[in-house]
Amino acid sequence: MEVPAPAAREAGFAPRSGDGDSAWSMSSFSSAADGLEISYKYRKGGGAKRQPPLVFIGGLSLQEVYETVFAVEGAPARDEYCLWMRAHSPTGWKYTRSLFDYDALDMARLINIAARESGSGKVTLVLHSYGTMLFQRMMQLGYNGDVAAAIGHLSGTRVILSNGVTHKNNVFVPQLWESYMMASNLDKFVLWLDGSDDYAEYWKHAAETNPAIAMPTNFNYAVWRVQRQNSIMAATKQGADMSIADLSEPWDDPDIEPVRASLLRTVRQNAVNPDWREALLRRSYNTSHANFDGNDMELLKNSGIRTVWVATTKDQLLPWASTKFLMQHLGMDAPKETPEAGSSFKNSEGTAEMRIFDGDHYFPLKHPREFLKLIYSDK
């Protein structure tokens, strides 16, 4: 991978190098949220100039879900950009309780970079899992200047959302009872964690102005930081283990099997990183409190953005009840049971479409050729 030499920042962006080379290069930008350097990679396309570039954003635990797509694609027809969200190496971590909003602002900034640097003014956005929720949150933040510009760059183009989900307050789907219980337990843990953090920080600051309590307070604070990390690691163990398990079984396709082995190493490295585990916790908590209501859906319909959603017949993380609710929320007629692969559905306005494919939650990763056809299809 070609890495640009460090250079001075201008307007919050890191200059790029390697233009004209189809190999990947790396760069970064300063987050509009808190100034953290957000890493991404990019490569130039070999097709006609000023075509909308492709911006890829992955899921909760695996940002590299498109690596097999890139592997089988070879030299791309369009410019391509791929983001590493916070706490996904090489992007670092800065503590925040507003991770969902910060991720959405980072998404918007990369869209704007791609639109500007390609010269097209438009972008095709490709999302997976958590990334689909992030897009919905970004649409809600349209009052922000970066976000408003990003929505303009997406208007008139497609957003492709694979294995997506939505959330709406005060809606109960009986088939998702287990998910509700997990969210409830997550709520209790995060409320305890944040309350304990506030309490610990209060005494830490008190000790800075009162030397008499400094020694025992600083000792107790250090103990809390260790307990805090251990608690987060325990609370996120199931999610981390699931991510590893999903990549542990060999694949049948020899062309992409080496990629699986590489990604498994990446996820194992991430899973022992306390920052990655806290980000996993915060993102899970934030999305369980997302509320994409009817007004937001109308805004999306009127934005000029056409959404193409992908659902799979064997999604191990999202039961059909979840996808059915998503379809109904988008204004589509949804069948009671999982439809056959090859089925497609549209809302009455033609602004949203759901396509059903054979596969599981990691459809882009395990079926890269089919996913490429979808990306480059204008239908």
C-alpha positions as CSV (number, residue, x, y, z in Angstrom):
1,M,0.0,0.0,0.0
2,E,1.4,3.4,-1.0
3,V,1.4,5.9,1.9
4,P,1.7,9.6,1.2
5,A,4.4,11.5,3.0
6,P,3.2,13.7,5.8
7,A,2.4,17.2,4.7
8,A,0.9,20.4,6.1
9,R,-2.9,20.4,6.5
10,E,-5.1,22.9,4.7
11,A,-8.8,23.4,5.5
12,G,-8.7,20.3,7.6
13,F,-7.6,17.9,4.8
14,A,-4.4,16.0,4.3
15,P,-3.0,16.4,0.7
16,R,-2.9,13.3,-1.4
17,S,-0.2,11.7,-3.5
18,G,0.0,9.0,-6.1
19,D,-2.6,10.4,-8.5
20,G,-2.8,8.4,-11.7
21,D,-1.8,5.2,-9.9
22,S,-4.5,2.5,-9.5
23,A,-2.8,1.2,-6.4
24,W,-4.2,2.1,-3.0
25,S,-2.8,5.1,-1.2
26,M,-3.5,6.3,2.3
27,S,-4.5,9.7,3.6
28,S,-6.4,11.3,6.5
29,F,-8.6,14.3,7.4
30,S,-9.3,16.2,10.6
31,S,-12.7,15.3,12.0
32,A,-15.1,18.2,12.1
33,A,-16.4,16.8,15.4
34,D,-13.2,16.9,17.5
35,G,-10.1,17.2,15.3
36,L,-9.2,13.5,15.5
37,E,-7.3,12.3,12.4
38,I,-9.5,9.9,10.5
39,S,-7.7,7.6,8.1
40,Y,-8.9,6.4,4.7
41,K,-7.5,4.8,1.6
42,Y,-8.2,5.8,-2.0
43,R,-7.2,4.8,-5.6
44,K,-7.8,6.3,-8.9
45,G,-10.3,4.8,-11.4
46,G,-9.4,4.1,-15.0
47,G,-12.8,5.0,-16.6
48,A,-14.1,8.3,-18.0
49,K,-13.2,11.4,-15.9
50,R,-15.7,13.1,-13.6
51,Q,-17.7,9.9,-12.9
52,P,-19.1,9.8,-9.4
53,P,-16.5,8.1,-7.2
54,L,-17.4,5.2,-4.9
55,V,-17.2,5.8,-1.1
56,F,-17.2,2.5,0.9
57,I,-18.0,2.5,4.7
58,G,-18.2,-0.8,6.6
59,G,-19.9,-2.2,9.6
60,L,-19.7,-2.2,13.4
61,S,-16.8,-4.7,13.9
62,L,-15.3,-5.0,10.4
63,Q,-14.5,-1.9,8.3
64,E,-12.7,-4.2,5.7
65,V,-15.9,-5.9,4.6
66,Y,-15.2,-4.8,1.0
67,E,-11.7,-6.2,0.7
68,T,-12.8,-9.2,-1.4
69,V,-14.6,-6.8,-3.7
70,F,-11.4,-4.8,-4.2
71,A,-9.5,-8.1,-4.7
72,V,-11.6,-9.4,-7.5
73,E,-12.2,-6.0,-9.1
74,G,-8.7,-5.3,-10.1
75,A,-8.2,-1.8,-11.5
76,P,-11.4,0.1,-10.7
77,A,-13.5,2.0,-13.3
78,R,-14.1,4.9,-10.8
79,D,-12.2,6.5,-8.0
80,E,-12.7,4.6,-4.8
81,Y,-12.4,5.7,-1.2
82,C,-12.7,3.5,1.9
83,L,-12.9,4.8,5.5
84,W,-11.6,3.4,8.8
85,M,-13.9,4.7,11.5
86,R,-12.7,5.6,14.9
87,A,-10.8,2.9,16.9
88,H,-10.4,0.8,13.7
89,S,-6.7,0.9,13.0
90,P,-5.0,3.0,11.6
91,T,-7.6,5.5,12.8
92,G,-7.1,6.3,16.5
93,W,-9.5,6.9,19.3
94,K,-10.6,9.8,21.4
95,Y,-13.1,9.3,24.2
96,T,-16.7,10.4,23.4
97,R,-20.2,9.5,24.4
98,S,-21.5,10.9,21.0
99,L,-19.8,8.4,18.8
100,F,-22.8,7.9,16.5
101,D,-22.9,11.7,15.6
102,Y,-19.1,11.9,15.3
103,D,-19.1,8.9,12.9
104,A,-21.9,10.6,10.8
105,L,-19.9,13.8,10.5
106,D,-16.8,11.8,9.5
107,M,-18.8,10.0,6.8
108,A,-20.0,13.4,5.5
109,R,-16.5,14.8,5.3
110,L,-15.2,11.8,3.3
111,I,-18.1,12.2,0.9
112,N,-17.2,15.8,0.4
113,I,-13.5,15.0,-0.1
114,A,-14.4,12.3,-2.8
115,A,-16.8,14.7,-4.6
116,R,-14.2,17.5,-4.7
117,E,-11.2,15.5,-5.7
118,S,-12.9,13.5,-8.4
119,G,-14.3,16.7,-10.0
120,S,-17.7,15.0,-10.4
121,G,-19.5,16.8,-7.6
122,K,-21.4,13.6,-7.0
123,V,-20.7,10.4,-5.0
124,T,-22.1,6.9,-5.0
125,L,-22.1,5.7,-1.4
126,V,-21.8,2.0,-0.5
127,L,-22.6,0.9,3.0
128,H,-22.9,-2.2,5.1
129,S,-24.7,-3.0,8.4
130,Y,-23.8,-0.2,10.9
131,G,-22.9,2.0,8.0
132,T,-26.6,1.9,6.9
133,M,-27.7,3.3,10.3
134,L,-24.9,5.9,10.1
135,F,-26.4,7.1,6.8
136,Q,-29.7,7.6,8.4
137,R,-28.2,9.5,11.3
138,M,-26.2,11.7,8.8
139,M,-29.5,12.6,7.1
140,Q,-30.8,13.8,10.4
141,L,-27.8,16.1,10.9
142,G,-28.6,18.1,7.7
143,Y,-28.3,21.4,9.6
144,N,-24.5,20.8,9.8
145,G,-22.6,22.5,6.9
146,D,-20.5,19.4,6.1
147,V,-23.6,17.2,6.1
148,A,-25.7,19.5,4.0
149,A,-22.9,19.5,1.4
150,A,-22.6,15.7,1.5
151,I,-26.4,15.3,1.0
152,G,-26.1,17.5,-2.0
153,H,-23.3,15.3,-3.4
154,L,-25.5,12.3,-3.0
155,S,-28.7,13.8,-4.5
156,G,-29.4,12.3,-7.9
157,T,-27.2,9.3,-7.3
158,R,-27.7,5.9,-5.5
159,V,-26.8,4.8,-2.0
160,I,-26.3,1.1,-1.8
161,L,-27.1,-0.3,1.7
162,S,-26.2,-3.9,2.3
163,N,-27.7,-5.9,5.3
164,G,-29.2,-2.8,6.7
165,V,-31.4,-2.0,9.6
166,T,-33.4,0.9,11.0
167,H,-34.8,1.9,14.4
168,K,-37.9,3.8,15.4
169,N,-39.0,4.6,18.9
170,N,-42.2,3.2,20.4
171,V,-42.4,0.4,17.9
172,F,-42.5,-3.2,19.2
173,V,-41.9,-6.2,17.0
174,P,-42.6,-9.4,18.9
175,Q,-40.1,-11.4,16.9
176,L,-37.3,-9.2,18.0
177,W,-37.9,-9.7,21.7
178,E,-34.4,-11.1,22.2
179,S,-32.9,-8.0,20.6
180,Y,-34.9,-5.7,22.9
181,M,-33.7,-7.6,26.0
182,M,-30.1,-7.2,24.8
183,A,-30.6,-3.5,24.3
184,S,-32.1,-3.2,27.7
185,N,-29.1,-4.9,29.3
186,L,-26.8,-2.7,27.3
187,D,-28.6,0.4,28.5
188,K,-28.2,-0.6,32.2
189,F,-24.5,-1.3,31.7
190,V,-23.7,2.0,29.8
191,L,-25.7,4.1,32.4
192,W,-23.7,2.4,35.2
193,L,-20.4,3.0,33.3
194,D,-21.1,6.7,32.5
195,G,-22.3,7.3,36.1
196,S,-19.2,5.7,37.5
197,D,-17.0,7.7,35.1
198,D,-18.7,11.0,36.2
199,Y,-18.2,10.1,39.9
200,A,-14.5,9.1,39.4
201,E,-13.8,12.3,37.4
202,Y,-15.4,14.4,40.1
203,W,-13.1,13.1,42.8
204,K,-10.1,13.3,40.4
205,H,-10.7,17.0,39.9
206,A,-11.4,17.5,43.6
207,A,-8.0,15.9,44.4
208,E,-6.2,18.4,42.1
209,T,-7.3,21.3,44.5
210,N,-7.1,19.4,47.8
211,P,-3.7,17.8,48.4
212,A,-5.0,16.1,51.5
213,I,-7.1,13.6,49.5
214,A,-4.8,13.5,46.4
215,M,-2.9,10.2,47.3
216,P,-5.9,8.0,48.1
217,T,-8.1,9.5,45.4
218,N,-5.5,9.1,42.7
219,F,-5.0,5.4,43.8
220,N,-8.7,4.8,43.7
221,Y,-8.9,6.5,40.3
222,A,-6.2,4.2,38.9
223,V,-8.0,1.2,40.3
224,W,-11.3,2.4,38.6
225,R,-9.6,2.8,35.3
226,V,-8.4,-0.9,35.4
227,Q,-11.9,-2.1,36.6
228,R,-13.5,0.0,33.9
229,Q,-11.4,-1.6,31.1
230,N,-12.0,-5.1,32.4
231,S,-15.8,-4.4,32.6
232,I,-15.9,-3.2,29.0
233,M,-13.9,-6.1,27.8
234,A,-16.3,-8.5,29.5
235,A,-19.4,-6.7,28.3
236,T,-18.3,-6.8,24.7
237,K,-16.8,-10.3,24.7
238,Q,-19.8,-11.9,22.9
239,G,-19.7,-9.3,20.1
240,A,-16.0,-9.7,19.6
241,D,-16.2,-13.5,19.7
242,M,-19.0,-13.4,17.1
243,S,-16.9,-11.3,14.8
244,I,-14.0,-13.8,15.1
245,A,-16.3,-16.8,14.6
246,D,-17.8,-15.4,11.5
247,L,-14.4,-15.3,9.8
248,S,-13.0,-18.6,11.3
249,E,-14.6,-21.0,8.8
250,P,-12.7,-21.4,5.5
251,W,-14.4,-20.2,2.3
252,D,-14.9,-22.3,-0.8
253,D,-13.7,-19.6,-3.2
254,P,-9.9,-19.9,-3.5
255,D,-9.6,-16.4,-5.0
256,I,-10.8,-14.7,-1.8
257,E,-9.8,-17.3,0.9
258,P,-6.5,-15.5,1.5
259,V,-8.4,-12.3,2.2
260,R,-10.5,-14.1,4.9
261,A,-7.3,-15.2,6.7
262,S,-6.0,-11.7,6.6
263,L,-9.2,-10.2,7.9
264,L,-9.3,-12.8,10.7
265,R,-5.9,-11.6,11.9
266,T,-7.2,-8.0,11.8
267,V,-10.3,-8.7,13.8
268,R,-8.3,-10.7,16.4
269,Q,-5.9,-7.8,16.8
270,N,-8.8,-5.3,17.1
271,A,-10.6,-7.6,19.6
272,V,-7.8,-7.2,22.2
273,N,-7.7,-3.4,21.8
274,P,-9.6,-1.7,24.7
275,D,-10.4,1.3,22.5
276,W,-11.9,-0.9,19.8
277,R,-14.0,-2.7,22.4
278,E,-15.3,0.6,23.9
279,A,-16.1,1.9,20.4
280,L,-18.0,-1.4,19.8
281,L,-19.9,-0.8,23.0
282,R,-20.7,2.9,22.3
283,R,-21.8,2.2,18.7
284,S,-24.1,-0.6,19.8
285,Y,-25.6,1.6,22.5
286,N,-26.0,4.7,20.2
287,T,-27.8,2.7,17.5
288,S,-30.2,1.1,20.0
289,H,-31.3,4.6,20.8
290,A,-31.6,5.8,17.2
291,N,-35.0,7.1,16.1
292,F,-35.5,7.4,12.3
293,D,-39.2,8.4,12.3
294,G,-41.7,9.1,9.6
295,N,-40.5,12.7,9.1
296,D,-37.0,11.5,8.6
297,M,-38.3,9.0,6.0
298,E,-40.1,11.8,4.1
299,L,-36.9,13.8,4.1
300,L,-35.0,10.9,2.6
301,K,-37.7,10.4,0.0
302,N,-37.6,14.1,-1.0
303,S,-33.8,14.3,-1.0
304,G,-33.3,13.1,-4.6
305,I,-31.3,10.2,-3.2
306,R,-32.3,6.7,-4.5
307,T,-31.6,4.0,-2.0
308,V,-30.9,0.4,-3.0
309,W,-31.1,-2.0,-0.1
310,V,-29.7,-5.5,0.0
311,A,-31.1,-8.3,2.2
312,T,-30.0,-11.9,2.3
313,T,-31.7,-15.2,2.8
314,K,-29.5,-16.4,5.6
315,D,-28.6,-13.3,7.6
316,Q,-27.3,-14.6,11.0
317,L,-27.5,-11.2,12.7
318,L,-30.7,-9.7,11.3
319,P,-33.9,-11.8,11.4
320,W,-36.4,-11.3,8.6
321,A,-38.7,-9.5,11.1
322,S,-36.1,-6.7,11.2
323,T,-35.8,-6.4,7.4
324,K,-39.6,-6.6,7.1
325,F,-40.0,-3.6,9.5
326,L,-37.3,-1.7,7.5
327,M,-39.2,-2.4,4.2
328,Q,-42.5,-1.2,5.8
329,H,-40.8,1.9,7.1
330,L,-39.5,2.6,3.6
331,G,-43.1,2.3,2.2
332,M,-42.7,-1.2,0.7
333,D,-45.1,-4.1,0.8
334,A,-43.1,-6.8,2.7
335,P,-43.8,-10.5,2.7
336,K,-44.4,-12.3,6.0
337,E,-41.5,-14.7,5.4
338,T,-38.1,-14.4,3.8
339,P,-38.6,-14.2,0.1
340,E,-36.5,-16.2,-2.5
341,A,-33.2,-14.8,-3.7
342,G,-33.8,-12.7,-6.8
343,S,-36.9,-11.1,-5.4
344,S,-37.1,-7.3,-5.5
345,F,-39.5,-4.7,-4.0
346,K,-39.9,-0.9,-4.4
347,N,-41.9,1.8,-2.7
348,S,-44.6,3.6,-4.6
349,E,-42.4,6.7,-5.2
350,G,-39.5,4.6,-6.7
351,T,-37.0,6.1,-4.3
352,A,-36.2,3.0,-2.4
353,E,-35.7,-0.6,-3.5
354,M,-35.0,-3.9,-1.7
355,R,-33.2,-6.7,-3.4
356,I,-32.9,-10.2,-2.0
357,F,-29.7,-12.2,-2.5
358,D,-28.6,-15.7,-1.4
359,G,-26.1,-15.3,1.4
360,D,-25.5,-14.2,5.0
361,H,-24.8,-11.0,6.8
362,Y,-21.4,-10.6,5.1
363,F,-22.8,-10.7,1.6
364,P,-20.3,-8.1,0.1
365,L,-17.4,-10.1,1.6
366,K,-18.4,-13.5,0.6
367,H,-20.1,-12.7,-2.8
368,P,-17.9,-9.9,-4.2
369,R,-18.6,-10.5,-7.8
370,E,-22.4,-10.3,-7.3
371,F,-21.9,-7.2,-5.2
372,L,-19.7,-5.6,-7.9
373,K,-22.5,-6.2,-10.5
374,L,-24.9,-4.4,-8.2
375,I,-22.6,-1.5,-7.7
376,Y,-22.0,-0.9,-11.4
377,S,-25.6,-1.6,-12.4
378,D,-27.6,1.6,-13.0
379,K,-30.9,-0.3,-12.7
